[in-house]
Amino acid sequence: MTTIKAAVCHEFGKPLTIDTVSLRAPVMGEVEVTLKACAICHSDISYAEGGWGGTLPAVYGHEAAGHVTSVGDGVRGVAIGDAVVVTLIRACGTCSSCASGKPVICETGAPPTGPLTTADGMPLVQAMNCGAFAEKVVVDQSQIVKIPKDMDMNAASLLACGVITGVGAVVNAAALRAGQDVVVIGAGGVGLNAIQGARVAGARRIVAVDMSAEKLAIAKEFGATDGVLASEDAPWNVARELMGRGADAVFVTVGIVPVYNQAPKYLAAGGKVVMVGMPHIGEDAKYNPGAMAAVGQGMAGSKMGDVVIARDIPWMVDLYQQGRLKLDELVSGTWSLSQINEAIADTKTGSAKRNVIVFD
């Protein structure tokens, strides 16, 4: 067992505590990664607030990057010293979903006990298969992707969730074609990456919708052609006027039910709402399915951008190295593990694109 520091959630809605915990060595098919960076995602905050349930105590954090420091038996393709991105996408490779190219919805669950325990030997949940608000993690080999050794780790950590979720929603879930029109509702971390994905895919018009004029200005830096304040009486009409029509795809990147209720109003005939943001458990949206069916509109959920990480992260790294995908610009601030509660509070204000916990 290795002793590490981790930010532990003992009670929903309360500050995390920095505890000394135990991390076992990797077993068959597992890899130990000593972390250099872990970004804070709103999903971590929702879990820590109890919005999606779960068992405590737990270690959250799932947007990470670092170096491999130990490997278990049967691990192939990575070696000690390799720089890697660590994702929450744990895939068995053999279930129906994995076999059909959908590893993000793998049907094989994680083992009942994870690699973490408290200092006194009690179970400690490795949340979202990662538990990356910690100095080290032990994860399944399916969760990591090698990256260039000289890549900035703060930038690399963003590829674990926010970037692949936003970009992947566009290129995978929506299969956007060049010349189509897009609305992205929510110009936060994931929304900015949906905007980047639409730009890379060749969208004609990319309309960002947000409550903040400042965020709309930032959205244009990432590729939005237009911005609409969500506080307008009928923002969908403003967006339609800008595009000259409805959108071929509307990406909802915030977990707010009233936004989901409004999303179909932005669509063109034959358009699709892509559901990315996740409201809390028990919050339901309402639609008029007859009206949507009459004009061939649809809705689709997109988990983690429907990515295959071994396929998609390398080409995103390449675009970053070419200067065609912004990653460094997404980092709003860096914080130490001891400052994690302050970093979470700053993230909750909505002003940060991504805050990153950095490790020595």
N, C-alpha and C positions, 0 to 999 in steps of 0.2 A: 504493500500500500504506500502511496505517495501522499504527503500532506501538502495541501494547497489552500490559498485564500479564495473565497467565493462570496458573492453577494446573495444572501439567502432570504427568501420570502417565508416568514413564519405565520403571518396573518394577512389576509387580503385587505388591501387598502392602507396598509401600514408601511412605514419606511423599511427598506431592505437592510439587513445587518451584514457586516463583513465578518464572516466566521472562518475558522480553520476547520476544514473538512478533509475527508479521506477519499482518494481516487485510486481504484484498483488498476492493475496493469492490464493492457489489452489482451484479450483472448482471441480465439480463432476468428479471423476475418476483421479484426478491429485495429484501429490506429490511434496512438496517442499524439496529440498536437499541443505543443506549447504555444499559447496565443500571443500575438502581438497587438491585435486590435479586435474589438467587438462593437459594432454599431448598435444603437438603441432603436428598435422598431416599435411602432405603436401596438403591435400584437403583444409584445412583452408587457407593455403597460396594461393592456386590457386584461391579460391573464393575472397580473399581479394585483389588479383591482377586483378580481373575482368575476369579471364580466363573462367569462366562458367556463367557469367552474374549474375543476381540477383538484388534485390532492396536494397537501402541504405537509412538511416544509418542502420547498422546491427551489431550484436554481434556474432562472430564466436566461435569456440571451441566445440568439441563434443566427446572428450575422457576423461571422468571425473569419479571421485569417491568422495563420501562424506557420510554424515549422514542425514537421514530423520529428518526434523524439523517441518513438518506440513503435514497433509493429508486432502484431500477433501472428500466429501461424496462419498460413494460407493467404496472406495478403500479397497481392500482385500489383505491379505498376507504380508503386511508390516506395521510397526508401528514406531512411533517417537523413534528415537535413533538407528534404524537399520542402519548398514553399507551397502552401495549399490554401484554398478557400474551404471553409467548413460550413455545410448547409444542414438544414433540418430534414432534407429529403432522403429518408432511409428507404431503400428499395431492395426487395428480395430478389428481383430479376426473373422470377418464375411464375408468379401469380398471373391471372388473366390481365390485370391492368398493366403490369410491367411488360408482359409479353406483347401487348398491343401498343407499346410506346408511350404509356402514361404512368411513369414511375412516381409522379407526385401524388397519385391516388392508389399507391401500393396497398393491396388488401391484406398483407401480412403485418401484423402489429409488432411493436418492439417487444423484447423480452420482458417478463414481469418484474424483474429487478435490474436496475441499472448499475453503472460503475461507481456511483457516489454513495457515501454514507456520512453521517454526522461524526463528530470527533468521538462520541461515545458509542459508535457502532450502529446507530439507528438508521433506518432507510431514509434516503434523501432523493427526491424526485429529480431526475435529469429531464427538465421540461423541454418539450419539442425536440426530443432526441439529441439535444445539444448541451444545455446547461453551460452556456458560454460566458456568462458573467462570472468568470473564474479564470485562474491563471493557466489551467490546462483542461483539456477535455479528452475523453476516450469515446470514439464514435465508430460506427460501422464504416468499412472502406467505401461503401457506396455513397457516402455523404461528402466525400472530399474530391476536389479537382486540383491537379497541379497547375501552378502558375509560374511565370518567369521569376527567377530568384531575385531580380533587381526591382520587381514591381513594388510600389508603395503599398504597405500593408493596410493603411487606413482606407485607401481607395479600393483595395482588393476585398476588404470585408463587406463592402456594399454590394458586391456581386452575389453574396450568399442569399439575399432575399429581395431587398428593395428594387434593385436594378433588374434582376431576372423576372421579378413579378410584373413590373411595369412594362418593360420591353417585350417580355414574353407574351403578355396579354394581347399585345398588338400583332406581333408576327406569328404567334402560334394559335392563340384562342380565336382571334378575329380573322387571321390570315389576310390582313389588309393588303390591298393592291395599290400600286402607284396610281395617283390621280383621285383617290377616294377622299371623302371628307370625314373629319373626326371631331368629336367633342370629348374633352377630358374634364370630368367634374372632380375637383380637388387638385390643387397645385402643391401638395406636400411632396414628401420623398418619393412615394410610388407614382403619384400623378406626374411629376416631372420626368420620370423615366418612361411612362406611357407616352408623354409628349416626345421624348427622344426617340422612342421606338417608331412613332408615327413619322417623324422626320426622316429617320433612316429608311423606312419603308416607302417613302416618296409620296406621302399624303399631300393633297392639293391645299386644303385648309385644315388647320389644327386650332380649334377654338378651346381655350382654357376657361373654366368657370370656377370662381372661388369667391369667398366673402371678402378677401383682402386684396386691395389694389396693389400693395407691395408684392404679394405673391404672384399676381398676374404679370407684373413687370419682370419678375424672375422667370416666370414661365416662358416669356418671349425670348429670354437669353438661352433657353434650352430648346427652342424651336417652335413655340406657339406662334401662329401668324396673327392671332387675335385674342383678346381677353374680354370676358363678360363678368360683371359683378353679379354674384348670385342674389344679391339684395334687390336687384331690379324686379319690378312687378311681375314680369313674365320673361325671365332670362332666356328661355327657349326661343321666344320670338326674336330677340336680339341676335341670338346665335344663328337662327335661320336666315335672317336678313344679311348677316355677314357672309354666310356661305352661299346665299342665293337659293337655298334648298335645305332639306333636312340632312342629318348626318348619316353616313353609311354605318358608322360605329360610334357608340357612346360608351365611354369607359368610366364607370363609377368607382373611384378609388378611395372613397370615404365610407365608413360604416355608419351612415346616418339614414334612417328609414325614410324621412320626408324627401330626401334626395332620390332615393330609389323610386318613390312614388312619381316623381317628376321626370325621371330619366327618359321614358318612352316619348315624351313630348318633343324631344330634340330630334327624333329619328325621321329619316326619309322612308318612303315605302321600300320595303325589302331590307331595311336596316336592322341592326342588332345591338342590344344592350349587353355589354360584357360586365359581369358582376365581379368586382375585385375586392372592394372594401367589405368588411364583415361586421354587421351590427351585433350587439350583444345577444345572448341566448334569450329567446322569447319575444324578440321584437320582429313584428311581421309587417311586410309591405303589401300594398293593394294595387291591382292592375285591372284593366278591362281586356281580358283575353280575346273577346270577340272582335274588338276594334283592331287589335294587333294582328290577329289571324287574317282579317279581311284585307290587309295590305301587306301580308307576307313578312311582318316583323317578328323578331324573336329575341330570346334572352338566353344567355349562356354564362355559367359560372366559370371562373378561371382561378384555379389554385396554383399559386407560385408560377404564374405565367405559362402553365402547361409545359414546363421546360424538361429537357433531358440534359442534366448538368454536364455530362461528359461531351455532349454535342454543342450546347449553347454557350457555356461559359467561355470556352476557348475563343470563339469568334467575337464575343463581346470584349475580351481582353485585347484581341487584335485591333478592333475598332478604337478602343481606348488608346492603344499605342500609336495609332494613326492620327489621333486627335479628333476622331469623328464621334466619340462617345464620351460625354463629360462625367468624370467620377470625382476628381479632386474638388471640383466646384460644388459638389453635393455635401461636402464635409463642412458643417457650420462651426463645430468646436470639438476640441479634444479634452478628455477628462480622465483622471486616474480612477481606479476601482474604488478608492475611498470616497470619491466624489459622486458616486453613482446616483444617489438620491437627488442631488442638485442637478445632475445631467437629465434625469427623468423629469424633474420639475420644469426645466427649461424646454424640454421636448414637448411637454403638455401645453405650453403656451401657444404652440403652433407656429412659432417664429423660426424654428430650426428646420433645415432640410434634413440633416442627419447629424446627431451627436455621436461621437465615437469614444468608447473607453479604450485607452491605450495601456499596454503593459510594458514594463521594463524588459 
